[in-house]
Amino acid sequence: MSGRSSRPGFRTCCPRCGAPFPIVVRGEWLETSPRCAECGVAVRDDSPQLAPSDWEIAYDLSELPLIVRTAITADMIEVRVPFRWDDALVLVVPPSAEDYMDQLIDDVTADDPAADAPGERP
């Protein structure tokens, strides 16, 4: 299962830090928490997500601490880089943002010696 479902606006991962949300089945409805348990961000169903495509770059950020992941997504939101979080703390961006993301991740992880640079997934 990815961080995005086929239902528009339904999130399974936090848009700020990528942490998975627990999903509760309530009859024919699915429900997730209104707040992320890790970073505390209030989740809005109407915030945009990058749509899945055959042309995308995925970064495995599972080794990065919460504060580094949130710094990366805050910067991306500020400069309007489209993205989505998939399961297992994988951040997905369009190919046009690859150079920007490589530099951003290098910059953010250089500021935090405890954070090793994450690997890019093929």
N, CA, C and O atoms as a GROMACS GRO file, in nm:
protein
  488
    1MET      N    1   0.085  -0.117   0.000
    1MET     CA    2   0.000   0.000   0.000
    1MET      C    3   0.089   0.123   0.000
    1MET      O    4   0.188   0.127   0.073
    2SER      N    5   0.057   0.221  -0.079
    2SER     CA    6   0.136   0.344  -0.083
    2SER      C    7   0.076   0.447   0.012
    2SER      O    8  -0.030   0.425   0.069
    3GLY      N    9   0.146   0.559   0.027
    3GLY     CA   10   0.100   0.665   0.114
    3GLY      C   11  -0.020   0.738   0.058
    3GLY      O   12  -0.071   0.831   0.120
    4ARG      N   13  -0.064   0.698  -0.057
    4ARG     CA   14  -0.177   0.762  -0.122
    4ARG      C   15  -0.274   0.653  -0.162
    4ARG      O   16  -0.231   0.549  -0.212
    5SER      N   17  -0.400   0.674  -0.142
    5SER     CA   18  -0.497   0.574  -0.183
    5SER      C   19  -0.566   0.620  -0.310
    5SER      O   20  -0.544   0.732  -0.356
    6SER      N   21  -0.649   0.534  -0.365
    6SER     CA   22  -0.723   0.571  -0.486
    6SER      C   23  -0.834   0.670  -0.454
    6SER      O   24  -0.893   0.729  -0.545
    7ARG      N   25  -0.864   0.689  -0.327
    7ARG     CA   26  -0.967   0.785  -0.287
    7ARG      C   27  -0.902   0.921  -0.273
    7ARG      O   28  -0.809   0.936  -0.194
    8PRO      N   29  -0.948   1.022  -0.349
    8PRO     CA   30  -0.886   1.153  -0.343
    8PRO      C   31  -0.888   1.210  -0.202
    8PRO      O   32  -0.991   1.204  -0.134
    9GLY      N   33  -0.776   1.263  -0.158
    9GLY     CA   34  -0.769   1.329  -0.029
    9GLY      C   35  -0.749   1.236   0.089
    9GLY      O   36  -0.727   1.285   0.200
   10PHE      N   37  -0.756   1.105   0.070
   10PHE     CA   38  -0.738   1.012   0.181
   10PHE      C   39  -0.590   0.982   0.198
   10PHE      O   40  -0.525   0.936   0.104
   11ARG      N   41  -0.536   1.009   0.316
   11ARG     CA   42  -0.394   0.991   0.340
   11ARG      C   43  -0.368   0.873   0.432
   11ARG      O   44  -0.442   0.848   0.527
   12THR      N   45  -0.262   0.800   0.402
   12THR     CA   46  -0.218   0.692   0.490
   12THR      C   47  -0.083   0.725   0.553
   12THR      O   48  -0.038   0.653   0.642
   13CYS      N   49  -0.018   0.833   0.507
   13CYS     CA   50   0.110   0.878   0.562
   13CYS      C   51   0.104   1.028   0.591
   13CYS      O   52   0.034   1.102   0.521
   14CYS      N   53   0.175   1.071   0.692
   14CYS     CA   54   0.180   1.213   0.727
   14CYS      C   55   0.244   1.293   0.614
   14CYS      O   56   0.349   1.254   0.563
   15PRO      N   57   0.183   1.405   0.573
   15PRO     CA   58   0.241   1.485   0.466
   15PRO      C   59   0.365   1.561   0.509
   15PRO      O   60   0.438   1.611   0.424
   16ARG      N   61   0.392   1.571   0.640
   16ARG     CA   62   0.507   1.646   0.688
   16ARG      C   63   0.628   1.558   0.715
   16ARG      O   64   0.740   1.594   0.678
   17CYS      N   65   0.607   1.442   0.781
   17CYS     CA   66   0.723   1.360   0.819
   17CYS      C   67   0.722   1.221   0.757
   17CYS      O   68   0.821   1.149   0.767
   18GLY      N   69   0.612   1.181   0.694
   18GLY     CA   70   0.604   1.052   0.627
   18GLY      C   71   0.565   0.936   0.715
   18GLY      O   72   0.555   0.822   0.667
   19ALA      N   73   0.542   0.960   0.843
   19ALA     CA   74   0.504   0.852   0.934
   19ALA      C   75   0.370   0.792   0.892
   19ALA      O   76   0.280   0.866   0.853
   20PRO      N   77   0.356   0.660   0.900
   20PRO     CA   78   0.229   0.597   0.862
   20PRO      C   79   0.120   0.626   0.965
   20PRO      O   80   0.146   0.634   1.085
   21PHE      N   81  -0.002   0.643   0.916
   21PHE     CA   82  -0.118   0.659   1.003
   21PHE      C   83  -0.184   0.524   1.022
   21PHE      O   84  -0.192   0.445   0.928
   22PRO      N   85  -0.232   0.496   1.143
   22PRO     CA   86  -0.312   0.374   1.159
   22PRO      C   87  -0.446   0.395   1.088
   22PRO      O   88  -0.506   0.502   1.096
   23ILE      N   89  -0.490   0.292   1.019
   23ILE     CA   90  -0.617   0.299   0.947
   23ILE      C   91  -0.719   0.212   1.019
   23ILE      O   92  -0.694   0.095   1.047
   24VAL      N   93  -0.834   0.271   1.048
   24VAL     CA   94  -0.942   0.201   1.116
   24VAL      C   95  -1.056   0.182   1.016
   24VAL      O   96  -1.102   0.278   0.954
   25VAL      N   97  -1.101   0.057   1.001
   25VAL     CA   98  -1.214   0.028   0.913
   25VAL      C   99  -1.340   0.042   0.995
   25VAL      O  100  -1.357  -0.025   1.096
   26ARG      N  101  -1.429   0.128   0.950
   26ARG     CA  102  -1.556   0.152   1.018
   26ARG      C  103  -1.668   0.122   0.917
   26ARG      O  104  -1.722   0.212   0.853
   27GLY      N  105  -1.699  -0.007   0.905
   27GLY     CA  106  -1.799  -0.046   0.807
   27GLY      C  107  -1.744  -0.025   0.667
   27GLY      O  108  -1.642  -0.083   0.631
   28GLU      N  109  -1.811   0.057   0.590
   28GLU     CA  110  -1.764   0.085   0.454
   28GLU      C  111  -1.673   0.208   0.450
   28GLU      O  112  -1.625   0.245   0.343
   29TRP      N  113  -1.648   0.270   0.563
   29TRP     CA  114  -1.563   0.389   0.570
   29TRP      C  115  -1.427   0.355   0.629
   29TRP      O  116  -1.415   0.265   0.712
   30LEU      N  117  -1.325   0.428   0.585
   30LEU     CA  118  -1.192   0.418   0.643
   30LEU      C  119  -1.164   0.547   0.717
   30LEU      O  120  -1.207   0.654   0.675
   31GLU      N  121  -1.092   0.536   0.827
   31GLU     CA  122  -1.064   0.655   0.908
   31GLU      C  123  -0.917   0.652   0.950
   31GLU      O  124  -0.864   0.548   0.987
   32THR      N  125  -0.853   0.768   0.944
   32THR     CA  126  -0.718   0.781   0.996
   32THR      C  127  -0.719   0.890   1.103
   32THR      O  128  -0.816   0.964   1.117
   33SER      N  129  -0.612   0.899   1.175
   33SER     CA  130  -0.600   0.998   1.282
   33SER      C  131  -0.595   1.139   1.224
   33SER      O  132  -0.537   1.159   1.118
   34PRO      N  133  -0.656   1.237   1.292
   34PRO     CA  134  -0.649   1.375   1.243
   34PRO      C  135  -0.515   1.442   1.272
   34PRO      O  136  -0.487   1.550   1.220
   35ARG      N  137  -0.430   1.379   1.355
   35ARG     CA  138  -0.298   1.432   1.389
   35ARG      C  139  -0.194   1.322   1.376
   35ARG      O  140  -0.220   1.206   1.407
   36CYS      N  141  -0.076   1.361   1.332
   36CYS     CA  142   0.035   1.268   1.323
   36CYS      C  143   0.087   1.238   1.463
   36CYS      O  144   0.111   1.330   1.542
   37ALA      N  145   0.104   1.112   1.494
   37ALA     CA  146   0.154   1.072   1.626
   37ALA      C  147   0.301   1.107   1.645
   37ALA      O  148   0.347   1.122   1.758
   38GLU      N  149   0.378   1.120   1.535
   38GLU     CA  150   0.521   1.148   1.547
   38GLU      C  151   0.552   1.297   1.553
   38GLU      O  152   0.622   1.342   1.644
   39CYS      N  153   0.500   1.374   1.456
   39CYS     CA  154   0.537   1.516   1.451
   39CYS      C  155   0.426   1.609   1.500
   39CYS      O  156   0.451   1.728   1.522
   40GLY      N  157   0.304   1.557   1.517
   40GLY     CA  158   0.195   1.636   1.572
   40GLY      C  159   0.122   1.725   1.474
   40GLY      O  160   0.031   1.798   1.514
   41VAL      N  161   0.158   1.723   1.346
   41VAL     CA  162   0.092   1.808   1.249
   41VAL      C  163  -0.054   1.767   1.233
   41VAL      O  164  -0.086   1.648   1.229
   42ALA      N  165  -0.142   1.866   1.225
   42ALA     CA  166  -0.283   1.840   1.197
   42ALA      C  167  -0.294   1.812   1.047
   42ALA      O  168  -0.246   1.890   0.966
   43VAL      N  169  -0.357   1.704   1.013
   43VAL     CA  170  -0.365   1.661   0.874
   43VAL      C  171  -0.490   1.717   0.809
   43VAL      O  172  -0.601   1.702   0.861
   44ARG      N  173  -0.470   1.781   0.695
   44ARG     CA  174  -0.582   1.832   0.616
   44ARG      C  175  -0.599   1.741   0.496
   44ARG      O  176  -0.502   1.712   0.425
   45ASP      N  177  -0.720   1.696   0.472
   45ASP     CA  178  -0.745   1.608   0.358
   45ASP      C  179  -0.733   1.680   0.225
   45ASP      O  180  -0.717   1.614   0.122
   46ASP      N  181  -0.742   1.812   0.222
   46ASP     CA  182  -0.741   1.884   0.096
   46ASP      C  183  -0.602   1.929   0.051
   46ASP      O  184  -0.590   1.989  -0.055
   47SER      N  185  -0.498   1.901   0.130
   47SER     CA  186  -0.365   1.943   0.086
   47SER      C  187  -0.320   1.854  -0.030
   47SER      O  188  -0.345   1.734  -0.030
   48PRO      N  189  -0.253   1.913  -0.131
   48PRO     CA  190  -0.222   1.840  -0.253
   48PRO      C  191  -0.113   1.733  -0.232
   48PRO      O  192  -0.025   1.748  -0.147
   49GLN      N  193  -0.122   1.628  -0.311
   49GLN     CA  194  -0.021   1.522  -0.314
   49GLN      C  195   0.022   1.502  -0.458
   49GLN      O  196  -0.057   1.520  -0.550
   50LEU      N  197   0.147   1.463  -0.476
   50LEU     CA  198   0.196   1.428  -0.609
   50LEU      C  199   0.125   1.300  -0.653
   50LEU      O  200   0.123   1.201  -0.581
   51ALA      N  201   0.067   1.304  -0.771
   51ALA     CA  202  -0.002   1.185  -0.823
   51ALA      C  203   0.101   1.081  -0.868
   51ALA      O  204   0.207   1.117  -0.919
   52PRO      N  205   0.071   0.953  -0.850
   52PRO     CA  206   0.162   0.848  -0.896
   52PRO      C  207   0.180   0.852  -1.048
   52PRO      O  208   0.085   0.882  -1.121
   53SER      N  209   0.300   0.822  -1.093
   53SER     CA  210   0.328   0.816  -1.237
   53SER      C  211   0.444   0.721  -1.260
   53SER      O  212   0.506   0.671  -1.166
   54ASP      N  213   0.472   0.696  -1.388
   54ASP     CA  214   0.586   0.612  -1.422
   54ASP      C  215   0.717   0.689  -1.412
   54ASP      O  216   0.824   0.629  -1.411
   55TRP      N  217   0.709   0.821  -1.405
   55TRP     CA  218   0.827   0.906  -1.403
   55TRP      C  219   0.834   0.978  -1.270
   55TRP      O  220   0.779   1.087  -1.254
   56GLU      N  221   0.903   0.916  -1.175
   56GLU     CA  222   0.918   0.979  -1.044
   56GLU      C  223   1.047   0.930  -0.980
   56GLU      O  224   1.098   0.823  -1.013
   57ILE      N  225   1.097   1.008  -0.888
   57ILE     CA  226   1.219   0.976  -0.814
   57ILE      C  227   1.179   0.951  -0.669
   57ILE      O  228   1.105   1.030  -0.610
   58ALA      N  229   1.227   0.842  -0.611
   58ALA     CA  230   1.194   0.806  -0.473
   58ALA      C  231   1.319   0.808  -0.387
   58ALA      O  232   1.424   0.755  -0.425
   59TYR      N  233   1.307   0.870  -0.270
   59TYR     CA  234   1.417   0.877  -0.174
   59TYR      C  235   1.376   0.803  -0.046
   59TYR      O  236   1.273   0.834   0.014
   60ASP      N  237   1.458   0.708  -0.006
   60ASP     CA  238   1.434   0.635   0.118
   60ASP      C  239   1.490   0.718   0.233
   60ASP      O  240   1.612   0.725   0.250
   61LEU      N  241   1.403   0.780   0.312
   61LEU     CA  242   1.446   0.865   0.422
   61LEU      C  243   1.424   0.798   0.557
   61LEU      O  244   1.421   0.864   0.661
   62SER      N  245   1.411   0.667   0.556
   62SER     CA  246   1.381   0.595   0.679
   62SER      C  247   1.493   0.604   0.782
   62SER      O  248   1.468   0.586   0.902
   63GLU      N  249   1.615   0.632   0.740
   63GLU     CA  250   1.727   0.642   0.833
   63GLU      C  251   1.740   0.781   0.895
   63GLU      O  252   1.817   0.801   0.989
   64LEU      N  253   1.664   0.877   0.842
   64LEU     CA  254   1.675   1.014   0.892
   64LEU      C  255   1.583   1.036   1.012
   64LEU      O  256   1.472   0.983   1.016
   65PRO      N  257   1.629   1.115   1.109
   65PRO     CA  258   1.542   1.144   1.224
   65PRO      C  259   1.424   1.232   1.183
   65PRO      O  260   1.426   1.299   1.080
   66LEU      N  261   1.322   1.231   1.266
   66LEU     CA  262   1.200   1.308   1.243
   66LEU      C  263   1.229   1.454   1.210
   66LEU      O  264   1.172   1.508   1.115
   67ILE      N  265   1.314   1.518   1.286
   67ILE     CA  266   1.339   1.661   1.267
   67ILE      C  267   1.400   1.690   1.129
   67ILE      O  268   1.371   1.795   1.071
   68VAL      N  269   1.481   1.602   1.078
   68VAL     CA  270   1.541   1.620   0.946
   68VAL      C  271   1.436   1.600   0.837
   68VAL      O  272   1.432   1.676   0.741
   69ARG      N  273   1.351   1.496   0.852
   69ARG     CA  274   1.244   1.474   0.753
   69ARG      C  275   1.149   1.593   0.747
   69ARG      O  276   1.109   1.635   0.638
   70THR      N  277   1.113   1.647   0.862
   70THR     CA  278   1.021   1.761   0.862
   70THR      C  279   1.088   1.886   0.805
   70THR      O  280   1.021   1.968   0.742
   71ALA      N  281   1.217   1.902   0.826
   71ALA     CA  282   1.288   2.016   0.766
   71ALA      C  283   1.289   2.006   0.614
   71ALA      O  284   1.273   2.106   0.544
   72ILE      N  285   1.308   1.885   0.564
   72ILE     CA  286   1.308   1.864   0.418
   72ILE      C  287   1.171   1.896   0.360
   72ILE      O  288   1.162   1.969   0.261
   73THR      N  289   1.063   1.845   0.419
   73THR     CA  290   0.931   1.872   0.363
   73THR      C  291   0.890   2.017   0.382
   73THR      O  292   0.820   2.072   0.297
   74ALA      N  293   0.931   2.081   0.491
   74ALA     CA  294   0.900   2.223   0.509
   74ALA      C  295   0.964   2.306   0.398
   74ALA      O  296   0.901   2.398   0.346
   75ASP      N  297   1.087   2.275   0.364
   75ASP     CA  298   1.154   2.346   0.256
   75ASP      C  299   1.085   2.321   0.122
   75ASP      O  300   1.068   2.413   0.042
   76MET      N  301   1.046   2.197   0.098
   76MET     CA  302   0.978   2.164  -0.028
   76MET      C  303   0.844   2.237  -0.040
   76MET      O  304   0.808   2.284  -0.148
   77ILE      N  305   0.772   2.247   0.070
   77ILE     CA  306   0.645   2.318   0.069
   77ILE      C  307   0.668   2.466   0.040
   77ILE      O  308   0.595   2.528  -0.038
   78GLU      N  309   0.771   2.522   0.103
   78GLU     CA  310   0.801   2.665   0.084
   78GLU      C  311   0.834   2.699  -0.061
   78GLU      O  312   0.790   2.803  -0.111
   79VAL      N  313   0.910   2.615  -0.128
   79VAL     CA  314   0.947   2.643  -0.267
   79VAL      C  315   0.856   2.573  -0.368
   79VAL      O  316   0.882   2.576  -0.489
   80ARG      N  317   0.751   2.509  -0.318
   80ARG     CA  318   0.647   2.447  -0.400
   80ARG      C  319   0.694   2.331  -0.487
   80ARG      O  320   0.656   2.319  -0.603
   81VAL      N  321   0.777   2.246  -0.429
   81VAL     CA  322   0.817   2.123  -0.497
   81VAL      C  323   0.707   2.019  -0.469
   81VAL      O  324   0.680   1.989  -0.353
   82PRO      N  325   0.645   1.966  -0.573
   82PRO     CA  326   0.541   1.864  -0.550
   82PRO      C  327   0.604   1.736  -0.498
   82PRO      O  328   0.712   1.696  -0.542
   83PHE      N  329   0.534   1.671  -0.404
   83PHE     CA  330   0.586   1.547  -0.345
   83PHE      C  331   0.473   1.467  -0.285
   83PHE      O  332   0.360   1.515  -0.274
   84ARG      N  333   0.505   1.345  -0.246
   84ARG     CA  334   0.415   1.264  -0.164
   84ARG      C  335   0.503   1.168  -0.083
   84ARG      O  336   0.614   1.134  -0.123
   85TRP      N  337   0.450   1.128   0.030
   85TRP     CA  338   0.514   1.025   0.112
   85TRP      C  339   0.450   0.892   0.080
   85TRP      O  340   0.328   0.881   0.077
   86ASP      N  341   0.531   0.790   0.057
   86ASP     CA  342   0.483   0.653   0.044
   86ASP      C  343   0.521   0.577   0.170
   86ASP      O  344   0.593   0.629   0.256
   87ASP      N  345   0.473   0.456   0.182
   87ASP     CA  346   0.503   0.374   0.300
   87ASP      C  347   0.653   0.362   0.322
   87ASP      O  348   0.732   0.378   0.229
   88ALA      N  349   0.690   0.333   0.444
   88ALA     CA  350   0.828   0.309   0.486
   88ALA      C  351   0.915   0.435   0.471
   88ALA      O  352   1.035   0.426   0.446
   89LEU      N  353   0.853   0.552   0.487
   89LEU     CA  354   0.925   0.681   0.485
   89LEU      C  355   1.000   0.704   0.354
   89LEU      O  356   1.115   0.748   0.355
   90VAL      N  357   0.934   0.675   0.243
   90VAL     CA  358   0.988   0.700   0.110
   90VAL      C  359   0.924   0.828   0.057
   90VAL      O  360   0.801   0.837   0.046
   91LEU      N  361   1.008   0.926   0.025
   91LEU     CA  362   0.962   1.054  -0.029
   91LEU      C  363   0.973   1.048  -0.181
   91LEU      O  364   1.078   1.013  -0.235
   92VAL      N  365   0.864   1.083  -0.251
   92VAL     CA  366   0.858   1.074  -0.396
   92VAL      C  367   0.842   1.214  -0.455
   92VAL      O  368   0.757   1.291  -0.411
   93VAL      N  369   0.924   1.245  -0.557
   93VAL     CA  370   0.920   1.375  -0.625
   93VAL      C  371   0.923   1.352  -0.776
   93VAL      O  372   0.959   1.244  -0.821
   94PRO      N  373   0.886   1.454  -0.854
   94PRO     CA  374   0.897   1.441  -0.999
   94PRO      C  375   1.043   1.451  -1.041
   94PRO      O  376   1.124   1.508  -0.969
   95PRO      N  377   1.078   1.396  -1.157
   95PRO     CA  378   1.217   1.401  -1.204
   95PRO      C  379   1.272   1.544  -1.215
   95PRO      O  380   1.392   1.565  -1.200
   96SER      N  381   1.185   1.640  -1.241
   96SER     CA  382   1.230   1.779  -1.253
   96SER      C  383   1.286   1.834  -1.122
   96SER      O  384   1.358   1.934  -1.123
   97ALA      N  385   1.255   1.770  -1.010
   97ALA     CA  386   1.302   1.816  -0.880
   97ALA      C  387   1.423   1.738  -0.829
   97ALA      O  388   1.469   1.763  -0.717
   98GLU      N  389   1.475   1.645  -0.906
   98GLU     CA  390   1.583   1.558  -0.858
   98GLU      C  391   1.707   1.636  -0.814
   98GLU      O  392   1.757   1.612  -0.705
   99ASP      N  393   1.756   1.727  -0.897
   99ASP     CA  394   1.877   1.803  -0.860
   99ASP      C  395   1.853   1.886  -0.734
   99ASP      O  396   1.938   1.891  -0.646
  100TYR      N  397   1.738   1.950  -0.727
  100TYR     CA  398   1.704   2.029  -0.609
  100TYR      C  399   1.701   1.941  -0.485
  100TYR      O  400   1.756   1.979  -0.381
  101MET      N  401   1.638   1.825  -0.495
  101MET     CA  402   1.626   1.734  -0.380
  101MET      C  403   1.762   1.681  -0.336
  101MET      O  404   1.790   1.672  -0.217
  102ASP      N  405   1.845   1.644  -0.433
  102ASP     CA  406   1.979   1.596  -0.397
  102ASP      C  407   2.055   1.701  -0.317
  102ASP      O  408   2.118   1.670  -0.216
  103GLN      N  409   2.048   1.826  -0.362
  103GLN     CA  410   2.117   1.934  -0.292
  103GLN      C  411   2.053   1.961  -0.156
  103GLN      O  412   2.124   1.982  -0.057
  104LEU      N  413   1.921   1.962  -0.149
  104LEU     CA  414   1.851   1.986  -0.023
  104LEU      C  415   1.886   1.878   0.080
  104LEU      O  416   1.916   1.911   0.195
  105ILE      N  417   1.882   1.754   0.040
  105ILE     CA  418   1.914   1.645   0.133
  105ILE      C  419   2.060   1.655   0.178
  105ILE      O  420   2.090   1.635   0.296
  106ASP      N  421   2.150   1.687   0.085
  106ASP     CA  422   2.291   1.706   0.123
  106ASP      C  423   2.305   1.818   0.225
  106ASP      O  424   2.376   1.804   0.324
  107ASP      N  425   2.239   1.930   0.200
  107ASP     CA  426   2.248   2.046   0.290
  107ASP      C  427   2.192   2.015   0.428
  107ASP      O  428   2.254   2.047   0.530
  108VAL      N  429   2.076   1.952   0.432
  108VAL     CA  430   2.011   1.924   0.561
  108VAL      C  431   2.087   1.819   0.640
  108VAL      O  432   2.102   1.832   0.762
  109THR      N  433   2.135   1.716   0.574
  109THR     CA  434   2.208   1.612   0.646
  109THR      C  435   2.348   1.659   0.685
  109THR      O  436   2.405   1.606   0.780
  110ALA      N  437   2.405   1.756   0.615
  110ALA     CA  438   2.536   1.811   0.652
  110ALA      C  439   2.525   1.889   0.783
  110ALA      O  440   2.621   1.895   0.860
  111ASP      N  441   2.408   1.947   0.809
  111ASP     CA  442   2.386   2.022   0.933
  111ASP      C  443   2.367   1.930   1.053
  111ASP      O  444   2.381   1.975   1.167
  112ASP      N  445   2.335   1.805   1.029
  112ASP     CA  446   2.308   1.710   1.137
  112ASP      C  447   2.402   1.590   1.123
  112ASP      O  448   2.375   1.501   1.044
  113PRO      N  449   2.512   1.587   1.198
  113PRO     CA  450   2.608   1.477   1.183
  113PRO      C  451   2.550   1.340   1.216
  113PRO      O  452   2.604   1.239   1.173
  114ALA      N  453   2.440   1.335   1.292
  114ALA     CA  454   2.378   1.206   1.325
  114ALA      C  455   2.300   1.150   1.207
  114ALA      O  456   2.266   1.031   1.207
  115ALA      N  457   2.270   1.234   1.108
  115ALA     CA  458   2.190   1.190   0.993
  115ALA      C  459   2.281   1.154   0.878
  115ALA      O  460   2.350   1.240   0.823
  116ASP      N  461   2.280   1.028   0.840
  116ASP     CA  462   2.353   0.986   0.722
  116ASP      C  463   2.269   1.017   0.600
  116ASP      O  464   2.146   1.011   0.607
  117ALA      N  465   2.334   1.051   0.490
  117ALA     CA  466   2.260   1.081   0.367
  117ALA      C  467   2.185   0.956   0.324
  117ALA      O  468   2.242   0.847   0.318
  118PRO      N  469   2.055   0.971   0.293
  118PRO     CA  470   1.975   0.856   0.254
  118PRO      C  471   2.007   0.813   0.112
  118PRO      O  472   2.065   0.888   0.034
  119GLY      N  473   1.968   0.691   0.079
  119GLY     CA  474   1.989   0.640  -0.056
  119GLY      C  475   1.870   0.668  -0.144
  119GLY      O  476   1.756   0.674  -0.098
  120GLU      N  477   1.898   0.683  -0.272
  120GLU     CA  478   1.792   0.699  -0.370
  120GLU      C  479   1.750   0.561  -0.415
  120GLU      O  480   1.835   0.475  -0.439
  121ARG      N  481   1.621   0.539  -0.426
  121ARG     CA  482   1.572   0.409  -0.470
  121ARG      C  483   1.563   0.407  -0.622
  121ARG      O  484   1.526   0.507  -0.683
  122PRO      N  485   1.596   0.294  -0.682
  122PRO     CA  486   1.582   0.285  -0.829
  122PRO      C  487   1.438   0.284  -0.872
  122PRO      O  488   1.410   0.276  -0.992
   0.00000   0.00000   0.00000
